[in-house]
């Protein structure tokens, strides 16, 4: 059992390292790409990018959480090396995703005549309908072959998928920059992305076939009725989760575009690019554990799972603690240096966006364990209620307070519904315990994070006098150092802190030993 735990930890660490490293490479290129984009094309193009991406996210409702439900169905047969059952599940997966991809292409194209209803003061952008159809094409083709990517991730080999995506992203960003400079044409910019997406999907499919030759077998036994019934039940539950998730995560730009116009969507998009990039890095770190947790849940006792849960929750807090403080203290000066002071928004917008970043991020541990345990059915209505509450608050708050209101409504729906319902279901149905200790822990983490953020923000305001990128770097170093010092002072006696500190010491010791051998 100890060797299994070490194996899971090693695979999670490897996936996390690849995920974070990959995303930093992609992020740097994306920042350069966005800088060129801002200087070559009008702000309205940024708004179009955010709006059309959200429209296609709404169409992704057709996926209905199939990926999550079938991924859960794969954990046990993968752990048991039941290849026949794996082939049966993958065949079902393939058929469903092909239907979804075709639906998105058809339904997305059918929405083209109605674009003017979604954009207040339609901008004078040539070929706007063709641009939208290219977004539809890119979204639709992403579903073909992607089921094999999910299988690779389910086998705890996410680093392979990450490496493939990194190569694709590097190629996309560099080619887009080149063609933007040469042509100043947004359509060419999108075509580059479509071609690279298609090629990478084919490549990852070939890699999966080479790693797992049984996936190419033509003789596949149909999935037993009881297994199909279980998958259908979980998919049925995920329908509600998916609807609520899409309403919460993709309607902000639609609300802003309808109520305030496309220009504000473009301004906000620079902020959301940074925030979402940081969030994605952290999610890659955390979600790299999902397959390992699924393996743990499949063959371990609840006591060990609870211990792992508390460790993962502490790590979850540590990364979002640093992220929240750095975003709150550094985002405004970074935007000013990056794209200019005239593209800044009010600091109040930064605060509400950073708060939502922290609150939503602190749900990650519960969601990892919920998905690993397959607890989709019990809280199936939660996401739908969350989405309704989000719209009920976001629309009037946006009309009253603008961009601050749209994200404030999302925070209300997250805290009022999702945050505690998800934890309640996990603790009651999987751990068989009450969640009071969990909620008290979360509250303590939140209070500590808030107090530290206020103190560090004002400390930076009074100690950094130099401007430009040098001043920003000084501010960044001071922010990280102060955060780390405060974190260590408060948690150095915590058992989870000791665990990760010991883990880091072992890793460094192995690294030194390896260097000596060389």
ChimeraX attribute file (.defattr): number of C-alpha atoms within 10 A of each C-alpha:
attribute: neighborCount
match mode: 1-to-1
recipient: residues
	/A:1	8
	/A:2	7
	/A:3	8
	/A:4	12
	/A:5	13
	/A:6	11
	/A:7	13
	/A:8	19
	/A:9	15
	/A:10	14
	/A:11	21
	/A:12	25
	/A:13	17
	/A:14	18
	/A:15	26
	/A:16	24
	/A:17	16
	/A:18	22
	/A:19	28
	/A:20	20
	/A:21	17
	/A:22	22
	/A:23	23
	/A:24	16
	/A:25	14
	/A:26	22
	/A:27	20
	/A:28	13
	/A:29	19
	/A:30	22
	/A:31	16
	/A:32	15
	/A:33	19
	/A:34	19
	/A:35	15
	/A:36	16
	/A:37	21
	/A:38	16
	/A:39	11
	/A:40	15
	/A:41	14
	/A:42	13
	/A:43	19
	/A:44	21
	/A:45	20
	/A:46	22
	/A:47	24
	/A:48	23
	/A:49	16
	/A:50	23
	/A:51	27
	/A:52	21
	/A:53	18
	/A:54	20
	/A:55	22
	/A:56	22
	/A:57	17
	/A:58	20
	/A:59	20
	/A:60	22
	/A:61	20
	/A:62	19
	/A:63	21
	/A:64	19
	/A:65	21
	/A:66	23
	/A:67	19
	/A:68	18
	/A:69	24
	/A:70	23
	/A:71	25
	/A:72	21
	/A:73	22
	/A:74	22
	/A:75	26
	/A:76	18
	/A:77	17
	/A:78	16
	/A:79	14
	/A:80	10
	/A:81	11
	/A:82	12
	/A:83	14
	/A:84	18
	/A:85	21
	/A:86	22
	/A:87	23
	/A:88	17
	/A:89	24
	/A:90	22
	/A:91	18
	/A:92	15
	/A:93	20
	/A:94	17
	/A:95	12
	/A:96	16
	/A:97	22
	/A:98	17
	/A:99	14
	/A:100	23
	/A:101	20
	/A:102	16
	/A:103	17
	/A:104	24
	/A:105	20
	/A:106	14
	/A:107	15
	/A:108	22
	/A:109	18
	/A:110	11
	/A:111	14
	/A:112	15
	/A:113	9
	/A:114	10
	/A:115	14
	/A:116	11
	/A:117	10
	/A:118	18
	/A:119	21
	/A:120	15
	/A:121	14
	/A:122	14
	/A:123	15
	/A:124	8
	/A:125	12
	/A:126	9
	/A:127	10
	/A:128	17
	/A:129	16
	/A:130	13
	/A:131	19
	/A:132	24
	/A:133	18
	/A:134	19
	/A:135	23
	/A:136	25
	/A:137	21
	/A:138	20
	/A:139	21
	/A:140	24
	/A:141	21
	/A:142	16
	/A:143	22
	/A:144	20
	/A:145	20
	/A:146	20
	/A:147	24
	/A:148	23
	/A:149	20
	/A:150	21
	/A:151	24
	/A:152	20
	/A:153	19
	/A:154	21
	/A:155	17
	/A:156	23
	/A:157	19
	/A:158	26
	/A:159	22
	/A:160	19
	/A:161	22
	/A:162	22
	/A:163	16
	/A:164	17
	/A:165	21
	/A:166	21
	/A:167	15
	/A:168	19
	/A:169	23
	/A:170	18
	/A:171	16
	/A:172	25
	/A:173	22
	/A:174	16
	/A:175	18
	/A:176	23
	/A:177	20
	/A:178	15
	/A:179	15
	/A:180	20
	/A:181	14
	/A:182	9
	/A:183	12
	/A:184	15
	/A:185	14
	/A:186	18
	/A:187	16
	/A:188	16
	/A:189	20
	/A:190	18
	/A:191	18
	/A:192	17
	/A:193	20
	/A:194	20
	/A:195	13
	/A:196	18
	/A:197	19
	/A:198	17
	/A:199	11
	/A:200	21
	/A:201	22
	/A:202	14
	/A:203	13
	/A:204	22
	/A:205	18
	/A:206	16
	/A:207	17
	/A:208	20
	/A:209	15
	/A:210	12
	/A:211	10
	/A:212	13
	/A:213	11
	/A:214	16
	/A:215	20
	/A:216	13
	/A:217	10
	/A:218	9
	/A:219	10
	/A:220	17
	/A:221	13
	/A:222	14
	/A:223	18
	/A:224	11
	/A:225	9
	/A:226	9
	/A:227	13
	/A:228	15
	/A:229	12
	/A:230	14
	/A:231	19
	/A:232	15
	/A:233	14
	/A:234	24
	/A:235	23
	/A:236	18
	/A:237	22
	/A:238	27
	/A:239	22
	/A:240	23
	/A:241	25
	/A:242	24
	/A:243	23
	/A:244	24
	/A:245	19
	/A:246	20
	/A:247	23
	/A:248	25
	/A:249	15
	/A:250	18
	/A:251	23
	/A:252	26
	/A:253	28
	/A:254	20
	/A:255	23
	/A:256	26
	/A:257	23
	/A:258	15
	/A:259	18
	/A:260	19
	/A:261	21
	/A:262	27
	/A:263	21
	/A:264	21
	/A:265	27
	/A:266	25
	/A:267	18
	/A:268	21
	/A:269	20
	/A:270	21
	/A:271	22
	/A:272	18
	/A:273	16
	/A:274	18
	/A:275	19
	/A:276	14
	/A:277	17
	/A:278	21
	/A:279	21
	/A:280	17
	/A:281	20
	/A:282	22
	/A:283	19
	/A:284	22
	/A:285	22
	/A:286	24
	/A:287	22
	/A:288	27
	/A:289	27
	/A:290	21
	/A:291	26
	/A:292	24
	/A:293	26
	/A:294	25
	/A:295	23
	/A:296	23
	/A:297	20
	/A:298	16
	/A:299	12
	/A:300	12
	/A:301	11
	/A:302	14
	/A:303	10
	/A:304	11
	/A:305	17
	/A:306	15
	/A:307	11
	/A:308	16
	/A:309	17
	/A:310	14
	/A:311	17
	/A:312	20
	/A:313	20
	/A:314	21
	/A:315	18
	/A:316	20
	/A:317	21
	/A:318	17
	/A:319	19
	/A:320	21
	/A:321	24
	/A:322	18
	/A:323	20
	/A:324	26
	/A:325	24
	/A:326	20
	/A:327	22
	/A:328	20
	/A:329	23
	/A:330	19
	/A:331	19
	/A:332	18
	/A:333	18
	/A:334	20
	/A:335	18
	/A:336	15
	/A:337	13
	/A:338	16
	/A:339	15
	/A:340	11
	/A:341	13
	/A:342	9
	/A:343	16
	/A:344	19
	/A:345	17
	/A:346	10
	/A:347	13
	/A:348	11
	/A:349	18
	/A:350	23
	/A:351	18
	/A:352	21
	/A:353	24
	/A:354	22
	/A:355	19
	/A:356	20
	/A:357	20
	/A:358	22
	/A:359	18
	/A:360	17
	/A:361	22
	/A:362	23
	/A:363	20
	/A:364	19
	/A:365	23
	/A:366	20
	/A:367	17
	/A:368	21
	/A:369	25
	/A:370	22
	/A:371	19
	/A:372	26
	/A:373	20
	/A:374	21
	/A:375	22
	/A:376	25
	/A:377	16
	/A:378	15
	/A:379	20
	/A:380	20
	/A:381	17
	/A:382	18
	/A:383	27
	/A:384	23
	/A:385	18
	/A:386	26
	/A:387	26
	/A:388	16
	/A:389	21
	/A:390	28
	/A:391	20
	/A:392	14
	/A:393	19
	/A:394	30
	/A:395	19
	/A:396	14
	/A:397	18
	/A:398	21
	/A:399	15
	/A:400	12
	/A:401	12
	/A:402	19
	/A:403	28
	/A:404	20
	/A:405	22
	/A:406	28
	/A:407	25
	/A:408	22
	/A:409	24
	/A:410	28
	/A:411	23
	/A:412	17
	/A:413	24
	/A:414	23
	/A:415	15
	/A:416	15
	/A:417	19
	/A:418	22
	/A:419	19
	/A:420	15
	/A:421	16
	/A:422	21
	/A:423	23
	/A:424	20
	/A:425	21
	/A:426	24
	/A:427	18
	/A:428	12
	/A:429	14
	/A:430	18
	/A:431	15
	/A:432	11
	/A:433	12
	/A:434	14
	/A:435	17
	/A:436	12
	/A:437	10
	/A:438	16
	/A:439	15
	/A:440	11
	/A:441	13
	/A:442	18
	/A:443	12
	/A:444	12
	/A:445	16
	/A:446	17
	/A:447	11
	/A:448	15
	/A:449	21
	/A:450	16
	/A:451	10
	/A:452	17
	/A:453	23
	/A:454	13
	/A:455	12
	/A:456	21
	/A:457	17
	/A:458	11
	/A:459	15
	/A:460	18
	/A:461	11
	/A:462	8
	/A:463	11
	/A:464	13
	/A:465	11
	/A:466	12
	/A:467	13
	/A:468	11
	/A:469	13
	/A:470	10
	/A:471	13
	/A:472	18
	/A:473	15
	/A:474	16
	/A:475	25
	/A:476	15
	/A:477	11
	/A:478	17
	/A:479	21
	/A:480	15
	/A:481	12
	/A:482	16
	/A:483	20
	/A:484	14
	/A:485	10
	/A:486	13
	/A:487	18
	/A:488	12
	/A:489	9
	/A:490	10
	/A:491	12
	/A:492	12
	/A:493	10
	/A:494	11
	/A:495	12
	/A:496	19
	/A:497	18
	/A:498	13
	/A:499	12
	/A:500	14
	/A:501	13
	/A:502	12
	/A:503	12
	/A:504	12
	/A:505	12
	/A:506	12
	/A:507	12
	/A:508	12
	/A:509	12
	/A:510	12
	/A:511	12
	/A:512	12
	/A:513	11
	/A:514	10
	/A:515	9
	/A:516	8
	/A:517	7
	/A:518	6
